[in-house]
């Protein structure tokens, strides 16, 4: 069965850190770009970060630049998202998604999606 599974999220205080992982089953991530998306409460799902499978290009949403870091380990068939200096605006359900191509902000470009994991930031 082809699927993506995110690690369990969590609740942190403002300024705290959290590391998410995304594991692929049933297919190899070698030729896939992996994007992380966030759906804040009452908001549309938006792209947060993406790492390309071809040339290693990395993209970040402006609001997370300098705070988040995306990386991949093809040998383990996993992708990670390190989140630092977390703010209330980072709250939401985070999804990883795989696109057999280049990074894209368009959800329609991604073939596989995880179920999502909750990230909460509160004082």
N, C-alpha and C positions, 0 to 999 in steps of 0.2 A: 504494500500500500504506500502510495506517495503522499508524504505529509511533511509539514514543518511544525516544530514544537518549540515554543518559547519557554525559557526558564521562569520560575515563579518570580513575580515582581516583589514589591514591598512598600513600606511606608518609611520615609526618612524626614528629618528636619531640614528646613531651608539651609542651603550650603552643604548639605550632605552628599554622599555619593552612592551609586548603585550600579551594578554590572548585570546586564542582561545577556543571555545567550540564545541562539537559535540553532536547533539541530535538525538536519534533514534526514529523512528516512525514505528508502525506495528509489532515490535518484541521487546523482552526484552533483555537488554545487560547483564543480570546477568551471563549467561553462555558463554559469548563471551570475548575473548581477543580483545582489541582495540589498533590498531596501528596508529601512525601518520606518514605520508610519505610526502616528499618534492620533488618537481620537479623544479630544478633551470633552468633558461633560457638555452636552448640548451643542457640540460643534461637529463639523465635518472632519473626516479623516484626512490628515495631511502628511506629506512626506517629511521626515526628520533627517535622515541620512541615507547614503547609499554607497556601496563599494562595488566597483566593476570587476567582472571575472576575466576580462581580456587584458587590460593594461594597468589595472590597479587604481584607476581614477577614483577619487573619493569626493563626495559632495555632501554638504551640510546645509540645513535650513539656517538662515541668518541668525535666528534667535538662539541657536545652540553652538554656533561657531566659537571655538576656544574653550568650550565646556564639555562637549561630547566627543567621543572618539570611536570610530567603527573599525573593526578589524576582522580578518577571516583566517581560518585554519583549514585548508582544503583536505589535509590528511585526516582530520577529525570530522570533516563534513559539517563544520560549525562556523557561525558568525557571531561576533560579539558587539555589544554597544556599551561602552563605559560612559556613565553619566556623572559629571562632577558639578559642583556648585549649583545644585538643584534649586529651582525656584518654583513658586506656586504655579506659574504658567506651564510647567513641565508635567503637571498632573494629567493623567489620562490612561487609556488602555493602549499599550504598545503592541504592534503587530510586525512580524517580519514577513517578507514576501520575496519570492524568487522570480527573476525575469531572465529568460534565455536570450540575452542580448546585453545591451548597455543600460546604464542607469537611466531611469526616467521618473519624472514626478507624476506621471499618469498611472493611476491604479490599473487601468485596463491592460497595461504592458506586462503585468505580473501574472504568472501562471499558477503559482502556488502561494497559499497564505496560511499563516499560523492562526490559532484560535484567539490570540491576544493575551496579554498579561497586564495586570493593574499596577500602576505606579502612583503613589500618593505622596505629596509633600505638605507637611503641616507642622506648625510650631508646637 
